[in-house]
Amino acid sequence: MKTNHRIALIPGDGIGAEVLPPAQQVLDVLGRRHGFSLSYTSYDWSCERYLREGAMMPADGIDQLRDKDAILLGAVGYPGVPDHVSLWGLLIPIRRSFRQYVNLRPVRVFAGIDSPVRGAQPGEVDLVVVRENVEGEYSEIGGRLNQGTAEELAVQESVFTRAGVTRVADYAFSLAARRRGKLTSATKSNGIIHTMPFWDELIAERAAEHPGVTWGQEHIDALAAKFVLDPARFDVVVASNLFGDILSDLAAAVAGSIGVAPAANLNPEGEFPSMFEPVHGSAPDIAGQGIANPLGAIWSAAMMLDHLGHPAAARDITDAIASVLAKTDTRTRDLGGTATTAEFTDRLIELL
C-alpha cells in the first residue's frame, strides 16, 4: 500500500506563505515518483493571528498537531510583534512539547553560489551543526526586579541536564560516524564556570562510547573565527542552544546565503512529530513581491522526507538543488538573479 504522511503546514508570516507552496510542489513530485503521498492540514498560526486574537496559536494548538507525522513551517515574525512573543508563543512550545531536542542545520557551499569567504569552495564545505534545542541558555528560569528604577535587574538562568546533554551528544556522535567521522564540541569552559565544564565532561563521557569518531572541543570565540578562516575542516559540530543558534547562522552566511539554509527540529525517537523550517526569517520588506528564495523551505522539505523514511527522495531534491545552481543561471534576487519564486521553482521541478 502507498504510504500517506500527514503534514501540518504553518505558513506563518511574511514570505513564509510564499515559500511553503513551492516546497509542497516539490514534495508532491517526489511522492509520485517514489510511491508515497502527503496530506496537508494548514494552520493560520502567526503574528497576524496574535494581533487579531491575542495568541500565536489556540490553547489546544499542540493537541491539534499531535497526530501529524511532521510539521512544515514557513517563517514567523511581523512588525509590531516583539520577537520573544512570536518565539515563545509558537516555536518554543512546539519544540518542547514534542521533545524536539535536536536542531539540525546542514551547511554546504554549492557550485554556483559565491561564498563571501575566500577559502570556502564548493564541494569542500559540507558540515552539520547539531544544536541542543530545548534547554541550555534558553530557559524560562529568571525574572526582573525593580523595573523602572535605578536598582532594576534581570536574571536569566541556564539549565543543562545530564539527560539533555547526553542525548544530543549521542545523536551528534552517531551522525558523525555516518559521515566523515569527525566531531567538534563548542564550549566556553574557560569563562563559564559551571555549565560549560559540565557540558565538556558529558561530551567526553559519550565520546568513549563512540571510539570510531575523532573529536575535539573549541572555545566558541575561536570556533567562530575558524568557521570563517577554515570552514572545510569541520564535519559535525555539537553545541548548546545559544552557541548552536549563533554558529549555524554564521555557517549559513559562509555558504553564501541564509536564504538557502534549512533546519530540522527533531524528535529522533519518533514519539512526536518533528518540525522542519527554513532558517531565514519572514522578511517583511520583500513579502508579497513574489521574489522570495524558496530553497531553504525546499531543502527543509528534503530533510523532512529523510526523517520520514524516504532518503532516496530527499537526495533527489538536494541533487536538483545542486544542479539548478551549478548548471543554470536561474537565481532569485538574493543570489544575484532576477527569477521570481515561481520561476525558480518551475526550473527546479524541470530538473527533478
C-alpha positions as CSV (number, residue, x, y, z in Angstrom):
1,M,0.0,0.0,0.0
2,K,1.1,3.6,-0.7
3,T,2.3,5.3,2.5
4,N,0.5,8.5,3.3
5,H,2.1,11.1,5.6
6,R,0.0,13.7,7.4
7,I,1.8,17.0,7.3
8,A,0.9,20.1,9.3
9,L,1.6,23.3,7.4
10,I,2.2,26.5,9.3
11,P,3.0,29.3,6.8
12,G,3.3,31.9,9.5
13,D,4.2,35.4,8.4
14,G,5.7,37.3,5.5
15,I,7.4,35.2,2.9
16,G,6.5,32.1,4.9
17,A,3.3,31.8,2.9
18,E,5.3,32.2,-0.3
19,V,8.0,29.6,0.2
20,L,5.8,26.7,1.5
21,P,3.8,26.2,-1.7
22,P,7.0,25.6,-3.7
23,A,8.1,23.1,-1.1
24,Q,4.7,21.3,-1.4
25,Q,5.0,21.2,-5.2
26,V,8.4,19.5,-4.9
27,L,7.1,17.1,-2.3
28,D,4.2,16.1,-4.5
29,V,6.5,15.4,-7.4
30,L,8.7,13.2,-5.3
31,G,5.7,11.4,-3.8
32,R,4.5,10.4,-7.3
33,R,8.0,9.2,-8.2
34,H,8.7,7.3,-5.0
35,G,5.3,5.9,-4.2
36,F,4.1,7.8,-1.2
37,S,1.6,10.6,-0.7
38,L,1.2,13.5,1.6
39,S,-2.0,15.0,3.0
40,Y,-1.7,18.6,4.3
41,T,-3.5,20.5,7.0
42,S,-2.8,24.2,7.1
43,Y,-2.9,26.4,10.2
44,D,-3.0,30.2,10.3
45,W,-0.9,30.5,13.4
46,S,1.2,33.6,13.1
47,C,1.9,37.1,14.4
48,E,-1.1,38.4,12.5
49,R,-3.2,36.0,14.4
50,Y,-1.6,37.3,17.6
51,L,-2.6,40.8,16.7
52,R,-6.1,39.7,15.8
53,E,-6.8,37.2,18.7
54,G,-4.1,37.8,21.3
55,A,-2.3,34.4,20.8
56,M,0.0,32.9,18.2
57,M,-2.0,29.7,18.3
58,P,-5.1,28.4,20.1
59,A,-4.9,26.9,23.5
60,D,-5.3,23.4,22.1
61,G,-2.8,24.0,19.3
62,I,-0.3,21.4,20.5
63,D,-3.1,18.8,20.6
64,Q,-4.1,19.7,17.0
65,L,-0.6,18.8,15.9
66,R,-0.1,15.7,17.9
67,D,-1.4,13.2,15.4
68,K,0.6,14.6,12.5
69,D,3.7,12.9,11.1
70,A,5.7,16.1,10.6
71,I,5.3,19.9,10.7
72,L,6.5,22.2,7.9
73,L,6.9,25.8,9.0
74,G,7.4,28.8,6.8
75,A,8.6,31.8,8.9
76,V,7.4,33.8,11.9
77,G,7.8,37.5,12.6
78,Y,5.8,40.6,11.9
79,P,6.3,44.4,12.5
80,G,4.8,45.4,15.8
81,V,5.1,42.0,17.5
82,P,8.2,41.5,19.6
83,D,10.3,38.5,18.6
84,H,10.1,37.0,22.0
85,V,6.3,37.0,21.7
86,S,6.3,35.1,18.5
87,L,9.1,32.7,19.6
88,W,7.6,31.8,23.0
89,G,4.1,31.8,21.7
90,L,4.6,29.2,18.9
91,L,8.0,27.7,18.1
92,I,9.4,27.0,21.6
93,P,6.1,25.4,22.8
94,I,6.1,23.1,19.8
95,R,9.8,22.2,20.2
96,R,9.5,21.5,23.9
97,S,6.1,19.8,23.9
98,F,7.2,17.4,21.2
99,R,10.7,16.9,22.7
100,Q,12.4,18.1,19.5
101,Y,15.7,18.2,21.3
102,V,17.9,18.2,18.2
103,N,18.1,21.2,16.0
104,L,19.9,20.0,12.8
105,R,21.3,22.5,10.4
106,P,23.3,21.3,7.4
107,V,25.6,23.8,5.6
108,R,27.0,23.3,2.1
109,V,28.8,25.6,-0.3
110,F,27.1,24.8,-3.7
111,A,28.7,25.4,-7.0
112,G,27.2,28.5,-8.5
113,I,26.9,30.4,-5.2
114,D,29.8,32.6,-4.3
115,S,30.8,32.5,-0.7
116,P,31.9,35.7,0.9
117,V,34.7,33.6,2.4
118,R,37.6,33.2,0.1
119,G,38.6,29.7,1.2
120,A,35.0,28.3,1.2
121,Q,35.0,26.2,-2.0
122,P,32.1,24.2,-3.5
123,G,32.4,20.5,-2.6
124,E,34.8,21.2,0.3
125,V,32.5,22.9,2.8
126,D,29.9,20.3,4.0
127,L,29.1,20.4,7.7
128,V,26.2,20.0,10.1
129,V,25.6,21.9,13.2
130,V,23.8,19.9,15.9
131,R,22.2,22.3,18.3
132,E,20.7,21.3,21.6
133,N,17.2,22.6,21.2
134,V,15.1,22.5,24.4
135,E,17.2,23.6,27.4
136,G,20.6,25.3,27.8
137,E,20.7,29.1,27.8
138,Y,17.1,29.4,26.5
139,S,15.3,28.6,29.8
140,E,12.3,30.2,31.3
141,I,14.0,30.5,34.7
142,G,14.7,34.0,35.8
143,G,13.0,37.3,36.1
144,R,13.2,41.1,36.5
145,L,13.0,43.1,39.7
146,N,12.6,46.8,40.5
147,Q,11.6,47.7,36.9
148,G,11.9,51.3,36.1
149,T,14.2,52.1,39.0
150,A,17.9,52.7,39.3
151,E,18.1,49.3,41.0
152,E,16.5,47.4,38.2
153,L,18.0,44.0,37.5
154,A,17.4,41.0,35.2
155,V,18.4,37.4,36.0
156,Q,18.4,34.6,33.3
157,E,19.4,31.1,34.3
158,S,20.9,28.5,32.0
159,V,19.7,24.9,32.5
160,F,21.9,21.9,31.5
161,T,20.8,18.4,32.5
162,R,22.7,15.2,32.2
163,A,19.9,13.7,30.2
164,G,19.7,16.7,27.8
165,V,23.4,16.9,27.1
166,T,23.8,13.1,26.8
167,R,21.1,12.6,24.2
168,V,22.2,15.4,21.9
169,A,25.8,14.3,22.2
170,D,24.8,10.7,21.3
171,Y,22.9,12.0,18.3
172,A,25.9,14.1,17.2
173,F,28.4,11.3,17.6
174,S,26.2,8.8,15.7
175,L,25.7,11.3,12.9
176,A,29.5,11.9,12.7
177,A,30.0,8.1,12.5
178,R,27.7,8.1,9.4
179,R,29.5,11.0,7.8
180,R,33.3,11.7,7.9
181,G,33.9,10.6,11.4
182,K,34.8,14.0,12.9
183,L,33.1,15.9,15.7
184,T,33.8,19.3,17.3
185,S,32.2,20.4,20.5
186,A,31.6,24.1,21.1
187,T,32.3,25.2,24.6
188,K,33.3,28.2,26.7
189,S,34.5,26.4,29.9
190,N,37.4,28.8,30.4
191,G,34.9,31.6,31.2
192,I,31.6,29.9,32.2
193,I,32.4,28.1,35.3
194,H,29.6,25.6,35.9
195,T,27.5,24.7,32.9
196,M,30.3,24.5,30.3
197,P,32.7,22.2,32.3
198,F,29.6,20.0,32.9
199,W,29.0,20.0,29.1
200,D,32.6,19.1,28.4
201,E,32.6,16.3,30.9
202,L,29.5,14.7,29.4
203,I,30.8,15.1,25.8
204,A,33.9,13.3,26.9
205,E,31.9,10.5,28.5
206,R,29.8,10.0,25.3
207,A,33.0,10.1,23.2
208,A,34.2,6.9,24.9
209,E,31.1,5.2,23.6
210,H,31.9,6.2,20.0
211,P,35.5,5.2,19.5
212,G,35.2,5.4,15.7
213,V,34.7,9.2,15.8
214,T,37.6,11.6,16.1
215,W,36.6,14.5,18.3
216,G,37.8,17.7,19.9
217,Q,36.5,20.8,21.5
218,E,36.9,24.5,20.7
219,H,36.0,27.6,22.7
220,I,33.1,29.3,21.0
221,D,35.0,32.5,20.2
222,A,37.9,30.7,18.5
223,L,35.4,28.4,16.8
224,A,33.5,31.3,15.2
225,A,36.8,32.6,13.8
226,K,37.7,29.1,12.4
227,F,34.3,28.8,10.8
228,V,35.4,31.8,8.7
229,L,39.1,31.1,8.3
230,D,38.8,27.3,7.5
231,P,35.2,26.1,7.3
232,A,36.2,23.0,5.3
233,R,37.8,21.4,8.3
234,F,34.5,20.8,10.1
235,D,32.2,17.8,9.8
236,V,29.7,17.7,12.7
237,V,29.6,20.5,15.3
238,V,27.6,19.9,18.5
239,A,26.7,22.9,20.6
240,S,24.4,24.2,23.3
241,N,21.2,26.1,22.4
242,L,22.7,29.6,22.2
243,F,26.1,28.6,20.7
244,G,24.4,26.4,18.1
245,D,22.0,29.1,17.2
246,I,24.8,31.6,16.5
247,L,27.1,29.1,14.8
248,S,24.5,27.8,12.4
249,D,23.6,31.3,11.1
250,L,27.2,32.2,10.8
251,A,27.8,29.0,8.8
252,A,24.8,29.7,6.5
253,A,26.4,33.1,5.8
254,V,29.7,31.4,5.0
255,A,27.8,29.3,2.5
256,G,26.7,32.4,0.6
257,S,23.0,33.0,1.6
258,I,20.9,32.4,4.6
259,G,18.0,32.1,2.1
260,V,19.3,28.6,1.2
261,A,19.7,27.3,4.7
262,P,17.3,24.6,6.1
263,A,16.7,23.4,9.6
264,A,15.1,20.4,11.3
265,N,13.7,20.3,14.9
266,L,13.9,16.6,15.5
267,N,12.4,14.2,18.0
268,P,14.8,11.4,16.9
269,E,12.8,8.6,18.6
270,G,9.7,9.5,16.5
271,E,7.4,9.6,19.6
272,F,6.2,13.0,18.5
273,P,6.1,14.9,15.2
274,S,9.3,16.7,14.2
275,M,9.3,20.2,12.6
276,F,11.1,21.5,9.6
277,E,11.7,25.1,8.7
278,P,14.0,27.4,6.6
279,V,16.5,29.4,8.6
280,H,15.5,32.7,7.0
281,G,13.0,35.0,8.7
282,S,9.7,36.3,7.5
283,A,11.4,39.2,5.5
284,P,8.5,41.6,5.6
285,D,10.5,44.0,3.4
286,I,10.0,41.7,0.4
287,A,6.8,39.9,1.4
288,G,4.1,39.9,-1.3
289,Q,6.5,40.6,-4.2
290,G,7.0,37.0,-5.3
291,I,10.7,37.2,-5.2
292,A,11.5,35.1,-2.0
293,N,14.1,32.4,-2.3
294,P,12.3,29.0,-1.8
295,L,15.4,26.9,-1.5
296,G,15.5,27.0,2.3
297,A,12.0,25.6,2.5
298,I,12.6,23.1,-0.2
299,W,15.8,21.8,1.4
300,S,13.9,21.6,4.7
301,A,11.3,19.5,3.0
302,A,14.0,17.2,1.8
303,M,15.1,16.8,5.4
304,M,11.5,16.0,6.3
305,L,11.4,13.2,3.7
306,D,14.7,11.8,5.0
307,H,13.3,11.8,8.5
308,L,10.0,10.1,7.3
309,G,12.0,7.3,5.8
310,H,12.5,8.4,2.2
311,P,16.2,9.1,1.9
312,A,16.3,8.5,-1.9
313,A,13.6,11.1,-2.4
314,A,15.5,13.5,-0.2
315,R,18.6,13.0,-2.3
316,D,16.7,13.7,-5.4
317,I,15.8,17.1,-4.0
318,T,19.4,18.0,-2.9
319,D,20.8,16.8,-6.2
320,A,18.3,19.0,-8.0
321,I,19.2,22.0,-5.8
322,A,22.9,21.4,-6.7
323,S,22.0,21.1,-10.4
324,V,19.9,24.2,-10.6
325,L,22.6,26.3,-9.0
326,A,25.6,24.8,-10.9
327,K,24.1,24.2,-14.3
328,T,21.7,27.1,-14.9
329,D,21.7,30.9,-14.4
330,T,18.3,30.8,-12.7
331,R,18.6,32.8,-9.5
332,T,16.4,34.7,-7.1
333,R,17.4,38.2,-6.3
334,D,19.2,37.3,-3.0
335,L,21.5,35.2,-5.2
336,G,22.1,37.9,-7.7
337,G,19.5,36.9,-10.3
338,T,16.1,38.1,-11.4
339,A,13.9,35.0,-11.2
340,T,10.7,35.1,-9.3
341,T,9.9,32.5,-6.7
342,A,7.6,30.7,-9.2
343,E,10.2,30.8,-12.0
344,F,12.9,29.4,-9.8
345,T,10.6,26.6,-8.5
346,D,9.5,25.7,-12.1
347,R,13.1,25.4,-13.1
348,L,14.0,23.2,-10.2
349,I,11.0,20.9,-10.9
350,E,12.1,20.7,-14.5
351,L,15.4,19.3,-13.3
352,L,13.6,16.9,-11.0
